Amino acid sequence: MNTPAQPLTHRLVAHRGYSQCYPENTLAALQAALAIGARYVEFDVQFTADGVPVVFHDDKLQRVTGVSGNIHRLTAAQLAPLRASEAKRFGDRFADEPIPSLADALRLLSQWPDATAFVEIKQGSVAHFGAAMVAQRMASELAPFQHNCILISFNAEVLQLARDAGMPRIGWVLSAWKGAARQQAEWLMPDVLFCNYKKIPKKEALWPGVWSWALYDVVDPAQALHWFSRGAQLIETWDIGAMMHAPRLQVADVST
């Protein structure tokens, strides 16, 4: 019996959760994306001063919390009272939204066993704590969730170290579209290659390899269809709600 083809919306990745309508990298943003049917989510991880991985993008706290300071210089206990409210975007609507720990996000993800999370370790944490420490800790934290978590980074070294430490699936985020990057991808052989679609020359094909391609940050359904036609397997978007409901992306995916 043939399995019915899934819609193209099954190939969308919620960038920092449903970050168009919720503060990025919060449990509210992740839960909202998963609740509307996103099969893939992406979120960022930084380390606190005492080495606790938390879901946060910037090194600096100001943009998201409204409080000055550096996330690497505060302990998890010191970070706990702060709120990831993004007040400039949302006012006091999310005034009680905490900064989640990685453990919090993984517990949430466990409620959607068929979903996959791309967990990005930020370069600021790698630079501050060292690639070896970060790789070991991330591989350990994600070990029970290997079936639905893929560690991603701009840093190829930390990805290789994490793989050596037992992380089976990794994704490399390209900083630039150039020959040296392609050679490094062929050496690293990640499961997924991420790239900002704006960096890809119009007349160049996506590099063939063992990897799948995930392109970001796309909010136009027509543009998503264009990149699917050029070989992208996944499209990352910060407006997962609008993209999930776009009629042009609800058609059956006949590529598999």
C-alpha positions in Angstrom: 0.0 0.0 0.0 1.5 3.3 -1.0 1.9 6.0 1.6 0.2 9.3 0.6 2.5 12.1 -0.3 3.0 14.7 2.4 2.4 18.4 1.6 5.4 20.7 1.0 4.7 22.3 4.4 6.3 19.2 6.0 9.6 20.6 4.7 9.5 23.9 6.5 11.7 24.7 9.5 10.5 27.2 12.1 13.4 29.6 12.6 13.8 30.2 16.4 10.3 28.8 16.7 7.3 30.9 15.5 9.4 34.0 15.9 7.2 36.3 13.8 4.5 36.2 16.4 6.3 35.1 19.6 9.6 36.1 21.2 12.3 34.1 19.5 13.8 31.0 21.1 11.2 30.8 23.8 9.1 27.9 24.8 6.0 29.9 23.6 7.6 30.3 20.1 8.6 26.6 19.9 5.3 25.3 21.2 3.3 27.5 18.8 5.3 26.3 15.8 4.9 22.6 16.8 1.2 23.0 17.6 0.4 24.3 14.1 2.1 21.3 12.6 5.7 22.3 11.9 7.8 19.1 11.5 11.1 21.0 12.0 12.1 23.7 14.4 15.4 25.5 14.9 16.7 27.2 18.1 19.9 28.6 19.4 22.0 27.7 22.4 24.4 29.8 24.5 26.2 28.8 27.7 25.9 30.7 31.0 29.0 31.5 33.1 28.6 28.2 35.0 28.3 26.2 31.8 24.5 25.7 31.6 23.2 25.6 28.0 20.2 27.9 27.5 18.1 28.8 24.5 19.3 32.2 23.4 20.7 33.8 20.3 22.8 36.9 21.2 25.9 37.1 23.4 24.4 40.4 24.7 21.1 40.3 26.7 19.7 43.7 25.8 17.7 43.1 22.6 15.7 40.2 24.0 15.5 41.0 27.7 15.9 44.7 27.9 18.7 44.3 30.4 22.4 45.1 29.7 25.0 42.4 30.1 26.6 39.4 28.5 25.1 35.9 28.8 28.5 34.3 29.3 29.1 36.3 32.4 26.0 35.4 34.3 25.2 32.1 36.0 22.0 30.3 35.3 20.7 31.4 38.7 21.4 35.0 37.8 19.7 34.6 34.4 16.6 33.0 35.8 14.8 36.3 36.8 15.2 37.8 33.4 12.5 37.6 30.8 12.9 36.9 27.0 10.0 39.3 26.3 11.4 41.2 23.3 9.5 44.2 24.6 10.4 46.4 21.7 8.4 44.1 19.4 5.7 42.9 21.8 5.4 45.4 24.6 4.3 43.6 27.8 2.5 40.8 26.0 5.2 38.3 26.9 6.4 39.9 30.1 6.5 36.6 32.0 8.3 34.5 29.3 11.5 33.1 30.8 14.8 32.3 29.0 14.5 28.5 28.6 17.3 26.1 29.4 18.2 23.6 26.7 16.7 20.9 29.0 13.4 22.9 29.0 13.3 22.9 25.2 14.1 19.2 24.9 11.3 18.3 27.4 8.9 20.3 25.2 10.2 18.7 22.1 9.6 15.2 23.6 5.9 15.9 23.4 6.2 15.9 19.6 8.2 12.7 18.9 7.9 13.0 15.1 9.4 16.5 15.1 13.1 17.3 14.5 15.0 20.1 16.1 18.1 21.8 14.6 20.0 22.9 17.7 22.5 25.6 16.9 25.4 26.2 19.2 26.4 29.8 18.9 29.9 30.9 18.0 30.1 33.2 21.0 29.9 30.2 23.4 32.5 28.3 21.3 34.9 31.3 21.5 34.3 31.9 25.2 34.4 28.3 26.5 36.4 26.5 23.8 35.3 24.1 21.1 36.2 20.9 23.1 34.2 21.8 26.1 31.2 23.0 24.1 31.2 19.9 21.8 31.4 17.5 24.7 28.6 19.2 26.6 26.3 19.4 23.7 26.9 15.8 22.7 26.1 14.8 26.2 23.0 16.9 26.6 21.6 15.8 23.2 22.5 12.1 23.6 19.0 11.0 24.8 17.4 13.0 22.0 19.5 11.9 19.0 16.5 10.5 17.2 15.1 14.0 16.7 17.9 16.5 17.3 20.6 17.6 14.9 23.4 19.8 16.2 24.3 22.7 13.9 26.9 25.4 13.9 28.9 27.8 11.7 31.9 26.2 13.3 33.1 23.1 11.5 35.6 22.2 14.3 33.0 22.0 17.0 30.8 19.9 14.8 33.6 17.4 14.2 34.4 17.3 17.9 30.8 16.7 18.7 30.6 13.9 16.2 33.7 12.4 17.7 32.0 12.6 21.1 29.0 10.6 19.9 26.7 13.1 18.1 25.6 11.2 15.1 23.9 13.9 13.0 25.3 17.4 12.4 24.5 20.4 10.2 27.0 23.0 9.0 25.9 26.6 8.4 27.8 28.2 5.6 29.4 31.6 6.2 30.1 32.2 2.6 29.5 30.6 -0.8 33.0 29.8 -2.1 35.2 27.0 -3.2 37.0 26.6 0.1 33.6 26.1 1.9 32.6 23.4 -0.6 35.9 21.6 0.0 35.3 21.8 3.8 31.8 20.5 3.4 33.2 17.5 1.4 35.6 16.9 4.2 33.1 17.3 7.1 30.2 15.5 5.3 27.4 17.0 7.4 23.9 15.6 7.3 22.6 19.0 6.4 24.1 22.1 4.9 22.4 25.4 5.8 22.9 28.6 3.8 21.3 32.0 3.5 19.7 31.8 0.1 20.9 35.3 -0.7 24.5 34.1 -0.7 23.8 31.6 -3.5 24.7 32.9 -7.0 21.6 32.9 -9.3 23.2 30.6 -11.9 24.9 28.2 -9.6 23.5 24.8 -8.6 23.4 23.6 -5.0 26.5 21.5 -4.4 25.7 17.8 -4.7 26.8 15.6 -1.8 25.8 13.4 1.1 23.9 16.3 2.7 20.5 17.7 2.4 20.1 21.5 1.8 18.3 23.8 4.2 18.0 27.4 3.0 17.0 30.4 5.2 15.3 32.8 5.8 12.4 32.5 3.3 9.0 34.1 4.0 7.6 34.1 0.4 5.8 30.8 -0.7 6.8 31.5 -4.3 10.5 31.8 -3.3 10.2 28.6 -1.3 8.8 26.8 -4.4 11.7 28.2 -6.4 14.3 26.8 -4.1 12.5 23.4 -3.7 12.7 23.2 -7.5 16.4 23.9 -7.4 17.0 21.0 -5.0 16.6 22.4 -1.4 15.1 19.8 0.9 14.2 22.2 3.7 13.2 25.8 3.8 13.7 27.7 7.1 11.3 30.6 7.9 10.6 33.0 10.8 7.0 33.2 9.7 6.1 29.5 10.0 2.4 30.3 10.5 1.9 32.1 7.2 4.0 29.6 5.3 2.2 26.6 6.8 -1.1 28.1 5.7 0.1 29.2 2.2 -2.1 27.3 -0.4 0.9 27.0 -2.8 2.8 24.9 -0.1 -0.1 22.7 0.9 0.2 20.7 -2.4 1.6 17.2 -2.3 5.3 16.8 -2.3 6.1 14.5 -5.2 9.9 14.7 -5.0 10.1 11.4 -3.0 
